[in-house]
């Protein structure tokens, strides 16, 4: 399925359980399903929206203005109730909003160097987190667990900060994930594992959120690329990434609790890894190429089926063979 080239897509993403995808096409937002990409509903707001975040499968969305003729200011988060067809709340800030994340009990708002965490029910400010310069709005939160976990940039190059809302409170976990700036990160839905990529885009690293230990280092390729999406499947058996190179890579994820050995391909010369580090790399279990360069990924239904939506206006659904 492809949109008309006259309709600029400003934003594309999935809801928290990957059951719906949301697109902002000029002055209209559309919500579709993962099955056949059938549109559930669309709303013409007579103005541009730069960010659309849907709360699971509900009628509640967070909207931020964007585009040439924005509907709302780019420094306000508007909480939209599509049942009432109106905004029911708003949060205002001094600077431009880079990203918004929702879950049943939290609203997370990202700006250039700070993240704000609010209680959803009364909009009470719960936390403020200082970060490294975050122009991409890099943040990820747990969505299927009662435990709230948030991962974002630390305050130094290559650092990742992980906050876990546990009782009694524990200090935030600081991980030196890369030597160059982090360009993308993603938690699994329960907030147990974290995948990161740097601006080089050649490797994806997977860490334990509990202690910050690196569990895997998998290689997307040798050429530099900008990672546009990373996602885990529901059971954390797989992790997939997309980049501006137009290739989707899927990797098996190690199960450290059972000492499960992953079966990602590796070089036949991996014994030379201590001398030539690239030779000990794990490569993708499966991959395929698309024509798009700005994509978002999500696993759906079975852990081997996933979909891709792109800001170029295309939709893909693929099933990979385990063996």
C-alpha positions as CSV (number, residue, x, y, z in Angstrom):
1,X,0.0,0.0,0.0
2,X,1.4,3.4,-0.9
3,X,0.1,6.9,-0.2
4,X,-0.2,9.6,-2.8
5,X,3.1,11.5,-3.3
6,X,1.1,14.7,-2.6
7,X,0.4,13.6,1.0
8,X,3.5,14.2,3.1
9,X,3.8,11.8,6.0
10,X,5.1,13.8,9.0
11,X,5.2,10.9,11.5
12,X,4.7,7.2,11.6
13,X,4.8,4.8,14.5
14,X,3.1,1.9,16.4
15,X,1.0,1.9,19.6
16,X,2.4,0.2,22.7
17,X,1.4,-3.4,21.9
18,X,2.0,-3.0,18.1
19,X,-1.6,-3.7,17.3
20,X,-2.1,-0.4,15.6
21,X,0.0,1.9,13.5
22,X,-0.4,5.7,13.5
23,X,0.4,8.0,10.6
24,X,0.3,11.8,10.4
25,X,-0.4,12.8,6.8
26,X,-0.3,16.6,6.5
27,X,-3.4,17.7,8.5
28,X,-4.8,14.3,9.1
29,X,-3.9,11.4,11.4
30,X,-4.9,7.9,10.5
31,X,-5.0,4.8,12.7
32,X,-4.6,1.3,11.1
33,X,-4.4,-2.3,12.1
34,X,-1.6,-4.8,11.7
35,X,-3.9,-7.1,9.7
36,X,-4.1,-5.9,6.1
37,X,-3.3,-2.4,7.3
38,X,-7.0,-1.5,7.3
39,X,-7.7,2.0,8.5
40,X,-9.8,2.0,11.7
41,X,-10.4,5.7,11.7
42,X,-8.9,9.0,10.5
43,X,-9.3,12.6,11.7
44,X,-8.8,15.8,9.7
45,X,-7.5,18.4,12.1
46,X,-7.0,21.2,9.6
47,X,-3.4,21.6,10.6
48,X,-0.1,19.7,10.8
49,X,0.8,17.3,13.5
50,X,4.5,16.4,14.0
51,X,4.0,13.7,16.7
52,X,1.1,11.3,17.3
53,X,1.3,8.8,20.2
54,X,-1.6,6.5,20.7
55,X,-2.5,5.0,24.2
56,X,-2.7,1.3,23.5
57,X,-6.1,0.6,21.7
58,X,-7.9,3.4,23.3
59,X,-9.4,6.7,22.0
60,X,-6.7,8.7,23.7
61,X,-3.7,10.2,21.8
62,X,-1.0,12.7,22.5
63,X,-0.5,15.2,19.7
64,X,2.3,17.8,19.0
65,X,2.0,20.3,16.2
66,X,4.4,20.1,13.2
67,X,4.7,20.6,9.5
68,X,4.4,23.8,7.5
69,X,1.0,24.8,9.0
70,X,1.0,23.2,12.5
71,X,-2.3,22.6,14.2
72,X,-0.8,23.2,17.7
73,X,2.4,24.8,18.9
74,X,5.5,22.5,18.9
75,X,6.0,23.2,22.6
76,X,2.7,21.8,23.7
77,X,1.5,18.2,24.2
78,X,-2.2,18.0,23.5
79,X,-4.1,15.0,25.0
80,X,-6.8,14.2,22.4
81,X,-9.9,12.2,23.1
82,X,-11.2,11.0,19.8
83,X,-14.5,9.8,21.3
84,X,-15.2,13.4,22.3
85,X,-13.3,14.8,19.3
86,X,-11.5,17.4,21.3
87,X,-8.4,18.0,23.5
88,X,-9.0,17.2,27.1
89,X,-5.7,18.3,28.6
90,X,-2.4,20.0,27.6
91,X,1.2,20.3,28.8
92,X,3.2,23.4,27.9
93,X,7.0,23.8,27.7
94,X,9.5,26.5,26.9
95,X,11.2,24.7,24.1
96,X,10.4,22.4,21.2
97,X,9.1,18.9,22.1
98,X,11.2,16.1,20.4
99,X,9.2,13.1,21.5
100,X,6.3,11.9,23.6
101,X,5.6,8.4,25.1
102,X,2.5,7.2,26.8
103,X,1.5,4.3,29.0
104,X,-1.4,3.8,31.3
105,X,0.2,5.6,34.2
106,X,2.8,7.9,32.7
107,X,3.3,10.7,30.1
108,X,6.9,11.1,29.1
109,X,8.0,14.3,27.2
110,X,11.4,14.7,25.6
111,X,13.2,18.0,24.9
112,X,16.7,18.8,23.8
113,X,18.5,18.1,27.1
114,X,15.7,17.2,29.5
115,X,13.0,14.6,30.0
116,X,9.8,15.2,32.0
117,X,7.8,12.3,33.5
118,X,4.2,13.0,34.5
119,X,1.5,11.0,36.3
120,X,-1.2,10.4,33.7
121,X,-4.3,10.8,35.9
122,X,-3.6,14.2,37.4
123,X,-0.6,15.4,35.2
124,X,1.6,15.8,38.3
125,X,5.3,16.1,37.5
126,X,7.1,13.1,38.9
127,X,10.6,13.4,37.6
128,X,13.0,15.5,35.5
129,X,16.0,13.8,33.9
130,X,19.0,15.7,32.4
131,X,20.4,14.2,29.2
132,X,23.1,14.7,26.6
133,X,21.9,16.8,23.6
134,X,18.9,14.7,22.4
135,X,17.8,16.3,19.1
136,X,16.2,12.9,18.0
137,X,14.1,12.6,21.1
138,X,15.7,9.3,22.0
139,X,13.8,7.5,24.7
140,X,12.1,4.1,25.4
141,X,9.7,3.0,28.1
142,X,8.3,-0.3,29.3
143,X,4.7,-0.8,28.2
144,X,3.5,-4.2,29.3
145,X,4.7,-4.3,32.9
146,X,3.5,-2.7,36.1
147,X,7.2,-1.7,36.6
148,X,7.9,1.6,34.9
149,X,11.3,1.5,33.2
150,X,12.7,4.4,31.2
151,X,15.9,4.4,29.0
152,X,17.4,7.5,27.5
153,X,20.7,9.2,26.9
154,X,23.1,9.9,29.7
155,X,25.0,13.1,30.1
156,X,28.1,12.1,28.2
157,X,28.8,10.8,24.7
158,X,27.7,7.1,24.3
159,X,26.1,6.8,27.7
160,X,22.6,5.4,28.3
161,X,20.7,6.1,31.5
162,X,18.1,3.6,32.8
163,X,15.5,4.5,35.4
164,X,13.5,1.8,37.2
165,X,10.6,2.8,39.4
166,X,11.0,0.2,42.2
167,X,10.5,0.3,45.9
168,X,12.6,1.0,47.7
169,X,14.1,3.4,45.1
170,X,17.4,2.5,43.5
171,X,19.9,4.8,41.7
172,X,19.6,5.1,37.9
173,X,21.7,2.7,36.0
174,X,24.4,4.3,33.8
175,X,25.7,2.2,30.9
176,X,28.6,3.2,28.7
177,X,27.0,1.7,25.6
178,X,29.2,3.1,22.8
179,X,32.2,5.2,22.2
180,X,30.3,7.5,19.8
181,X,26.9,9.2,20.3
182,X,23.9,6.9,20.7
183,X,21.5,7.2,17.8
184,X,18.7,4.8,18.8
185,X,17.7,2.6,21.7
186,X,14.8,0.3,22.6
187,X,13.5,-1.6,25.6
188,X,11.5,-4.8,25.3
189,X,7.9,-4.3,26.4
190,X,8.6,-5.6,30.0
191,X,11.7,-3.4,30.4
192,X,14.1,-6.3,31.0
193,X,16.5,-5.9,28.0
194,X,17.8,-2.8,26.2
195,X,19.1,-2.6,22.6
196,X,21.3,0.3,21.5
197,X,23.0,1.6,18.4
198,X,25.5,4.4,17.9
199,X,25.7,6.9,15.1
200,X,27.9,4.5,13.2
201,X,25.0,2.1,12.9
202,X,27.2,-1.0,12.4
203,X,26.4,-2.9,15.6
204,X,23.5,-3.4,17.9
205,X,24.3,-4.1,21.6
206,X,21.9,-5.8,24.0
207,X,22.1,-5.1,27.7
208,X,20.5,-6.4,30.9
209,X,18.4,-3.6,32.4
210,X,18.9,-5.1,35.9
211,X,22.7,-4.8,36.1
212,X,23.8,-3.1,32.8
213,X,25.8,-6.2,31.7
214,X,26.2,-6.5,27.9
215,X,24.6,-9.7,26.8
216,X,25.2,-9.6,23.0
217,X,27.0,-7.5,20.4
218,X,25.5,-8.2,16.9
219,X,26.6,-6.7,13.6
220,X,24.2,-5.0,11.2
221,X,27.0,-4.4,8.6
222,X,30.4,-2.8,8.0
223,X,29.2,0.4,6.3
224,X,28.0,3.3,8.4
225,X,24.2,3.8,8.5
226,X,21.5,5.6,10.5
227,X,19.4,3.3,12.5
228,X,15.7,4.3,12.2
229,X,14.1,1.5,14.3
230,X,14.9,-1.3,16.8
231,X,12.3,-3.6,18.2
232,X,12.0,-6.8,20.3
233,X,9.3,-9.4,19.8
234,X,7.0,-10.0,22.8
235,X,8.9,-12.9,24.2
236,X,12.3,-11.3,23.6
237,X,13.5,-14.1,21.3
238,X,14.2,-11.8,18.5
239,X,15.4,-8.2,17.9
240,X,15.1,-6.4,14.5
241,X,16.5,-3.2,13.2
242,X,16.0,-0.9,10.2
243,X,18.3,1.7,8.8
244,X,18.5,4.3,6.0
245,X,20.4,1.7,3.9
246,X,17.0,0.1,3.2
247,X,17.8,-3.3,4.8
248,X,15.9,-5.0,7.7
249,X,18.0,-7.2,9.9
250,X,16.7,-9.8,12.4
251,X,18.8,-11.4,15.2
252,X,18.2,-14.1,17.7
253,X,18.4,-12.9,21.3
254,X,20.4,-14.9,23.9
255,X,18.5,-16.3,27.0
256,X,21.1,-15.7,29.7
257,X,18.8,-17.4,32.3
258,X,19.1,-20.8,30.6
259,X,22.6,-20.2,29.1
260,X,20.9,-20.7,25.7
261,X,23.4,-20.5,22.8
262,X,22.2,-18.2,20.0
263,X,22.3,-19.3,16.4
264,X,23.1,-16.1,14.6
265,X,25.6,-16.7,11.8
266,X,29.3,-15.9,12.5
267,X,32.5,-15.9,10.5
268,X,34.3,-19.2,9.9
269,X,37.4,-17.3,11.1
270,X,35.9,-16.3,14.5
271,X,38.8,-17.9,16.3
272,X,40.8,-14.9,15.1
273,X,38.4,-12.5,16.8
274,X,40.9,-11.5,19.5
275,X,43.2,-10.2,16.8
276,X,40.5,-8.9,14.3
277,X,37.4,-8.1,16.4
278,X,35.0,-8.0,13.5
279,X,35.6,-11.7,12.9
280,X,34.0,-12.7,16.2
281,X,30.8,-10.8,15.4
282,X,27.3,-12.3,15.2
283,X,25.6,-11.5,12.0
284,X,21.9,-11.3,11.3
285,X,19.8,-14.5,11.3
286,X,17.6,-13.1,8.5
287,X,17.4,-10.0,6.5
288,X,15.5,-8.4,3.6
289,X,15.7,-5.2,1.5
290,X,13.1,-2.6,1.0
291,X,13.0,0.6,-1.0
292,X,12.4,2.9,2.0
293,X,14.9,4.7,4.2
294,X,12.7,6.0,7.1
295,X,11.0,3.0,8.6
296,X,9.5,1.7,11.9
297,X,9.3,-2.0,12.8
298,X,7.0,-4.1,15.0
299,X,6.7,-7.9,15.6
300,X,3.1,-9.0,15.6
301,X,1.1,-12.1,16.5
302,X,3.7,-14.9,16.2
303,X,7.2,-14.0,17.0
304,X,8.3,-14.6,13.4
305,X,5.9,-12.2,11.8
306,X,6.6,-8.5,11.6
307,X,5.4,-5.4,9.8
308,X,7.2,-2.3,8.5
309,X,5.7,1.2,8.0
310,X,7.6,4.0,6.4
311,X,7.4,7.7,6.1
312,X,7.7,7.2,2.3
313,X,4.2,5.8,2.5
314,X,4.8,2.0,2.2
315,X,3.7,-0.9,4.3
316,X,5.3,-4.4,4.5
317,X,4.4,-7.6,6.3
318,X,6.8,-10.5,6.4
319,X,7.2,-13.9,8.0
320,X,10.6,-15.4,8.3
321,X,11.5,-19.1,8.5
322,X,13.0,-20.2,11.8
323,X,15.0,-23.0,10.2
